[in-house]
Amino acid sequence: MKILLSNDDGIDSIGIAALLKELTPLYEVMVSAPATQQSAVSKALTLYNPLRATPHNILGYPNVEAFAVSGTPVDCIRLGLGNLLSSMPDIAISGINVGHNIGTDTLYSGTCAAAQEAAVRGIPAIALSCCSFRPEHIDTAAKIAHTMIQVLKNHPLPFGAYYNVNVPDLPMEQIKGIRQTKLGIVEYENEYIKREDNIGRDYYWAPRLKISNLQDKDTDERWSKEGWVTVTPLTFNNAVTGVSLEELTIDGSV
């Protein structure tokens, strides 16, 4: 089996290193990943600048076919499948992301975007994240990759869908199990953090303080915090059901 790895943290991230350590003994692994940090770029494409792809020797894995791409995670998948890789993968894994990708955060995630891009190109895909920005047990998430590869084989998803997986930053023996769950709503403060540079000009940082409190609900956020690996099948086709516009006229009246 051939597995394509990508991410949004960059090709030299600890997440890709952990997956290579775990997967290369069993699978043929290829890498097409951003040359630099690309978190929260969602499905962005590079259209007005040239892309560059450099063969990359990942430390400890000289025989792994790997490319560092100067663009976004979606660029990496598209360029990898269309131009760079010597053969097509059977599965794509985006990750291991440093930090969770839960709830509505998935809308901004480059990790999830890369998995979705693979899925809409016919490659079964997994977005895999470790629920810590300073992980101590990223090897646990790497081991869960084996489980999810089997899940994907035994429970294939329809075209364009992928599995979004979040793994608590715990030793494997402390993981309570795996739960299929739905996305929660993740909210942050609206006001950006305003600061002033050394010549008096204002600049802003995106707010990071969460104001959501959904721990009493059946969501990925709750269960991951309680020590469960959460699995949520996601798809590009988010059409709303139950809305009928059959009688709508051109001016919007009915």
Buried (B, 14 or more C-beta within 10 A) or exposed (E): EBBBBBBBBBBBBEBBBBBBBBBBEEBBBBBBBBBEEBBBBBBBBBEEEEBEBEEBEBEEBEEBBBBBBBBBBBBBBBBBBEEBBEEEBBBBBBBBBBBBBBBEBBBBBBBBBBBBBBBBBEBBBBBBBBBBEEBEBBBBBBBBBEBBBEBBEEEEBEEBBBBBBBBBBBEEEEBEEBBEBEBBEBBBEEEEEEEEEEEEEEEEEEEEEBEBEBEEEEBBBBBBBEEBBBBBEBBBEEEEEEEEEEEEEEEEEE
